[in-house]
Amino acid sequence: MSSVKVDAVVKESALVGEGPVWEESDQTLLFVDIIGRKIHRYSRETNHIQSVKTGDSVGFVIPRQSGGYVAGIGRSVVAVDWSTQTMTPLVELDQDKVNNRLNDGKADPAGRLLAGTMGIEESPGVVQKQQGSLFSVSPDLTVTQHFSQVDISNGLDWSLDQKTFFYIDSLAFTVDAFDCDINSGQLSNRRVVYKMQEEEKIPDGMTVDTNGHLWVACYNGGRVINIDPATGVRLQTVLLPASKTTSCCFGGPDYSELYVTSASLGLSQSELKQQPLAGATFKVTGLGVKGRSSHAFSG
């Protein structure tokens, strides 16, 4: 077994770093600072970061098949042209809930965008409950609401055979699964595949590895856990030097590096002193597993 190593690759502190996505073509890591209102691109080769300001909270950013990106800014899905730093609104979600905002989002294997909303945060992790929903946006920008009554819509990914959709509503403290019809986009048969242990705190973002296992970032838990959704067993725990770990994705030339984002918002002065790397983005190596490339939005 190789030994697991954790390095801070982006030391600049994000208020709420989130939503890492690996871009294979450029060997870059895309991620957002939700409350800092920025989209970042970190180059593995040059160690350099480029950033774009979004003007409102930004829940996610993912590649778009036709070029550029789509991002969840406020309650709107917008097209982002990186070269000109311009943003064009495509569709607005939760139109009747002006205090809501988009949180985590990803494209499914068919190129739809799945993205969830949440109510207003009174303080980090303290939210108006059951205000959110999970939506999908098809390539022709048709919006489908899959379900509502969500507290904090968070991590999402798909099984290797594309028949299962994994989903986290953070304040339910579980990782859930749905049967997924990738042709129609329909979700059914919701069930719990993992219940968080007390020290793991709040489940946040997640990603699937090539073994079909889930890697879940534990907000306030300072760790990422690896779970087998078939058995509900935790296989591994990776501790990080930042308590507010928020999300993760695999990247690097062969997808063997796990990139983990974190937040600094909500930590006291003494906590920040103890956690000088709070809000950094980390690279974990030596896990002995690999991830796979993400999907692009085909709209």
Secondary structure, DSSP 8 states (H G I E B T S, - for coil): ----EEEEEE-S--SBEEEEEEETTTTEEEEEETTTTEEEEEETTT--EEEEE-SS-EEEEEEBTTSSEEEEETTEEEEEETTTTEEEEEEES-TT-TT-EEEEEEE-TTS-EEEEEE--EEETTEE-TT-EEEEEE-TT--EEEEEEEESBEEEEEE-TTS-EEEEEEGGGTEEEEEEE-TTT--EEEEEEEEE--GGG-EEEEEEE-TTS-EEEEEETTTEEEEEETTTTEEEEEEE-S-SBEEEEEEESTTS-EEEEEEB-TT--HHHHHH-TTTT-EEEEE--S--------B--
